[in-house]
Amino acid sequence: MSKIETTTGSGGETHQRATGDAPVLTTNHGVPVSDNQNSLKSGGRGPTLLEDFVLREKIFHFDHERIPERIVHARGSGAHGVFEATADISDLSKAAVFTKGEKTEVFVRFSTVAGGAGSVDTPRDVRGFAVKFYTREGNWDLVGNNIPVFFIQDAMKFPDLVHSVKMEADRAYPQAGSAHDTFWDWASLMPETTHMLMWAMSDRTLPRSFRTMEGFGVHTFKLVNAKGKASFVKFHWKPRLGLQSTIWDEALKLQAADNDFQRRDLWEAIDSGSFPQWDLGVQVFDQAFAEKQPYDVLDVTKLIPEEDLPVRFIGTLTLNRNPDNFFAETEQVAFLPSNVVPGIDFSNDPLLQGRLFSYLDTQNSRLGTTNFHQIPINAPRCPFGNFQRDGKMQTMVPKGRANYEPNSLAAHGEEGGPRESAERGFVTTDATTGADEQGEKLRVRAELFADHYSQARLFYRSQTESEQAHIASSFVFELSKVGLLDQVPPRMVANLRNVDEDLAQRVADGLGIDLPKKAPAAREPVDMPPSDALSIHKNMKDTLEGRAVGILYADGSDATELDAVISAIEAEQGKAVLVSPKVGGATLSDGSKRKADGQLAGTPSQLFDAVAVILSDEGCKALMKEAAAVQFVMDAFGHLKAIGASEAAKPLLDKAGVEPDGGVTGLGDDFVAAARGRFYAREPKLRMLA
Ligand code: HDE
């Protein structure tokens, strides 16, 4: 029998003591501890004794609980899952992970880039999308982002990019945002950033959820088949729930309502069995295709339009298990773009090449030992071994004398250790099979890398009107935060004139500055046909699955109406969240008490994808005097969400300034239909967008 007995100590403190075979608290060295509440003192009022090894160990360990946070992507959320290969791609790759039907365990970490580990989830920022596949031929890490291109073309510039975007060096602000002097000073001097800036200023950097964003391998990689034939590929993750982003005002208010909005969303989805899924696809091409394009496929500031080269789907990722421990798993996971397996290889993209050494170095410094691969979250799940030995935190205990190779120890009956394999080992593909070129040693870039504007233009012209307005307005917002440096906004707008004259004019007008002279382009941009795949609005899914509907109710609300709305939402796998002035709930029309999930003041409507307002005449009168209720409705309307309301709730809607449109409905089927989407057409009536 094991039992925990609770007693009170001499100072009134609580002691929980193990009796019977209950597990006993020990020091790290296994010594049982008798008192976890009082340090050892010389007399009741005397000094604490150095002799107290229990206290010393506890405090010393605590003092060392943090490791250096990642220099970028410090704030992240992780989950375990499985990748299933769904297509036979043996023509492309021999990698075991792609064998049709093969299931491979994975760990995924999503992140923001600029903020520290304790910053918020919803700044305007790129999101990391890093996947570690524990394949039976070793770990493959696909360390990508939710945007298919990058700011810079050469690894040499990365420290400057990061220094400029992170908090400013002297004042240590702003945290987690690019809307400040140093970022725009640097970016406006670096025309190659323009394409990525278009994405960064679009709603792509305001994803509603990790579950509704795409992921990209970003660089060009190679797949290699059993015959050694290499093909070029770009990797794409497509979310099953479709794309969905917030709008800027909503993202700002989300920061106030819930710093952990996306972390919580991911955790709760997995916890409730609603497993997020993405399909993995590849754009496959060869050297002949590469040579025909008006851009260089090794240039990471360029994408390949899906209309030119469709995505071929090869597998599905399902996230099905939350981490057991944030530090041990999500914090200690060490992604290495250099982790590839036989059948997958690198291209000569100079940015990818730079990443290949950076991550190994950072993990050594972050995790403090060259043995970081032994930490369970990083260790391969397949057998692994070599002759690397010793080092800090060595946890493996190799037997015998074989710590060198070649050796002939086996001939003497001793363990000789593993050996290389020409058939199974990783072989770098022959450079002549790809676009990779060898040449003189030069600090230069290939010719087409100089085209910084064609694809920025392609991106802008592929957006809906509403999305274009968001991009122009974000440029205005961010540049309006640039203080001292009054040459920066004009310099940026001068670059934008190469992208699209209308965009440049809108940004200049929004800032209230004269349109500057067009910046000279290193290479004149060309027009490319617009690509629907680049728009969020064109890739949203009309669904309630994965969406949360907030239902505002109060004393007197109609029980039948409330139940009907809840069941209609749940029938389509939506989440109904009850919000009432008191968290204990409200007494409904039938006299029953209904508990709330959230209290009105702490559960604003930005947390939801759509809202229903179910009130009686009395309830409505009461809530019209409550600013949080008016704000709830006003923000839902302002954030372009569906609002379903009972007849009696109308005065509250009027007070909140709600005007009728397709998104403002009663409580029936039309509400459910509206709640599956957003009402972007409403926005120009509400907001002065650039
Ligand atoms: Fe990273 N990057 N990066 N990066 N990156 C890091 O590694 C770096 C780049 C990306 O959830 C660091 O473990 C260099 C592109 C993600 O743990 C660091 C260059 C892309 C994550 C580093 C790049 C990424 C990182 C910081 C230019 C998209 C988070 C901590 C040559 C394809 C992984 C760490 C996680 C993290 C260096 C450019 C994505 C410092 C030098 C391009 C998703 O090593």
Residues whose N, C-alpha, C, O or C-beta is under 5 A from the ligand:
A	BS01	HDE	R70 I71 V72 H73 G76 R109 S111 G128 F129 A130 V143 G144 N145 F150 A155 F158 G217 V218 V333 F335 L351 G354 R355 S358 Y359 T362
